[in-house]
Amino acid sequence: MEEKDNIDAVLAEVEELTDDLSDFKWYDTPVLLIFWALIIIVSLQFITRYILNDSLAWTEEIARYFLILLGFIGGITCVRKGKHIFLEFFYRYLSVSYIKPIAIFVEGIVAIFFTYMAYLAIELGTRTSQNMVSVNLPKSALYFAVMAACFLMGVFALINVYRYIKLSEEEVYKDKLGDIG
């Protein structure tokens, strides 16, 4: 009987630790597709290099580009959820009344930063005329994908600014430090 109680306790802990997928939106799907494509490409690279002793030339370069896409497109989800890296120290030890203006200011800076990054990606993409080495695709396509991701991160940061303006100080505090505070 005690063993069954232990198993039930472990299962309850596992259920607590699993991520809540209720916040998953349709626009989070591209990052999942890129992640699975990256897994397939890297697995193919591993199999051909270490098992077949005849590596496919394109897998290394394409894996690098997919990793770049994964980082930037995954960043969209992080900014949308407000879970990008922030200095939690300040939020923990400041008064609740200071957190709302700081959160609004920080999200505004994030929006400006990512909008500027999108502008730089446009500049870089328009100046690049090379193709990828192993695949006959223009490198500028990667820069334009990064530009779109940066632009969307800026848009979601602006949405967060608007959301924080509408929320009360306590709701902003709970949003920022809900699980931690």
C-alpha positions in Angstrom: 0.0 0.0 0.0 2.8 2.4 0.8 4.4 1.7 -2.6 1.2 2.8 -4.3 1.1 6.0 -2.3 4.7 6.7 -3.3 3.8 6.2 -7.0 0.8 8.5 -6.6 3.0 11.1 -5.0 5.6 10.9 -7.8 2.8 11.1 -10.4 1.4 14.2 -8.7 4.8 15.9 -8.7 5.3 15.1 -12.4 1.9 16.6 -13.2 2.9 19.7 -11.3 6.1 20.0 -13.2 4.7 19.6 -16.7 4.2 22.8 -18.7 0.8 24.2 -19.2 -0.1 24.1 -22.9 -3.2 26.2 -22.5 -1.1 29.2 -23.6 -0.1 27.6 -26.9 -1.3 29.6 -29.8 -1.4 28.8 -33.5 1.5 31.2 -34.2 3.7 29.1 -32.0 3.6 26.3 -34.5 6.4 27.5 -36.8 8.9 27.2 -33.9 7.8 23.6 -33.3 8.2 22.8 -37.0 11.6 24.3 -37.2 12.6 22.5 -34.0 11.5 19.1 -35.5 13.2 19.9 -38.8 16.4 20.7 -37.0 16.2 17.4 -35.1 15.7 15.5 -38.4 18.6 17.3 -40.1 21.0 16.8 -37.2 20.0 13.1 -36.9 20.6 12.7 -40.6 23.9 14.4 -40.3 24.9 12.1 -37.4 23.7 8.9 -39.2 25.5 9.7 -42.4 28.7 10.9 -40.7 29.2 8.3 -38.0 27.3 5.3 -39.1 27.6 5.4 -42.9 31.0 7.2 -42.9 29.8 9.4 -45.8 28.5 12.8 -44.6 26.0 14.7 -46.5 27.5 18.1 -47.3 24.4 20.2 -46.9 23.3 19.1 -43.4 25.9 21.1 -41.5 25.1 24.4 -43.2 21.3 23.9 -43.1 21.5 22.9 -39.5 23.3 26.1 -38.7 20.6 28.2 -40.5 17.8 26.3 -38.8 19.4 26.9 -35.4 19.5 30.6 -36.2 15.8 30.5 -37.2 14.9 28.5 -34.1 16.5 31.2 -31.9 14.8 34.1 -33.5 11.4 32.5 -34.1 11.4 31.0 -30.7 12.1 34.5 -29.3 8.7 35.5 -30.7 7.0 33.1 -28.2 9.2 34.3 -25.4 8.3 37.9 -26.0 4.6 37.1 -26.5 4.5 35.4 -23.1 6.7 38.0 -21.4 9.2 35.3 -20.5 12.3 36.7 -22.1 15.3 37.3 -19.8 14.8 40.1 -17.3 16.4 41.2 -14.1 14.2 39.5 -11.6 16.3 40.9 -8.8 14.8 44.3 -9.2 11.3 43.1 -9.4 11.7 41.0 -6.3 13.1 43.7 -4.0 11.3 46.8 -5.3 7.9 48.0 -4.1 4.9 46.8 -6.0 4.2 50.4 -7.0 7.5 50.6 -8.9 7.2 47.4 -10.9 4.4 48.6 -13.2 6.3 51.7 -14.6 9.5 49.7 -14.8 7.8 46.9 -16.7 6.2 49.3 -19.1 9.5 51.1 -19.7 11.4 47.9 -20.2 8.9 46.5 -22.7 9.0 49.8 -24.5 12.8 49.5 -24.8 12.4 45.9 -25.9 10.0 47.0 -28.7 12.4 49.7 -29.8 15.3 47.3 -29.8 13.6 44.6 -31.8 12.2 47.1 -34.3 15.7 48.5 -34.8 17.0 44.9 -35.2 14.4 44.3 -37.9 15.6 47.5 -39.7 19.2 46.2 -39.5 18.1 42.9 -40.9 16.4 44.6 -43.8 19.6 46.6 -44.5 21.7 43.4 -44.4 19.3 41.4 -46.5 19.2 44.0 -49.2 23.0 44.2 -49.4 23.5 40.4 -49.5 23.6 38.9 -52.9 25.4 35.6 -52.1 23.8 32.2 -52.2 24.3 29.5 -49.6 27.3 27.3 -50.2 25.6 23.9 -50.3 22.1 24.8 -51.3 21.2 27.1 -54.2 19.2 29.6 -52.1 20.0 33.2 -51.4 21.4 34.0 -47.9 19.2 37.1 -47.9 16.2 34.8 -47.3 17.6 34.0 -43.9 18.0 37.7 -43.1 14.5 38.5 -44.1 13.2 35.7 -41.9 15.2 37.2 -39.0 13.7 40.6 -39.9 10.2 39.2 -39.8 10.9 37.5 -36.4 12.4 40.7 -35.0 9.4 42.8 -36.2 6.9 40.3 -34.6 8.9 40.5 -31.3 8.6 44.3 -31.5 4.9 44.0 -32.1 4.4 41.6 -29.2 6.5 43.9 -26.9 4.1 46.8 -27.8 1.2 44.6 -27.0 2.8 43.8 -23.6 3.2 47.6 -23.1 -0.5 48.1 -23.8 -1.4 45.1 -21.6 0.7 46.4 -18.7 -0.9 49.9 -18.9 -4.3 48.3 -18.6 -3.4 46.0 -15.7 -3.2 47.1 -12.0 0.1 47.2 -10.2 -0.6 43.9 -8.4 -1.6 42.2 -11.6 1.7 43.3 -13.3 3.6 42.1 -10.2 1.8 38.7 -10.4 2.5 38.5 -14.2 6.2 39.2 -13.7 6.8 37.1 -10.6 3.8 34.9 -10.4 5.6 31.6 -9.8 8.7 33.2 -8.2 7.4 35.9 -5.9 
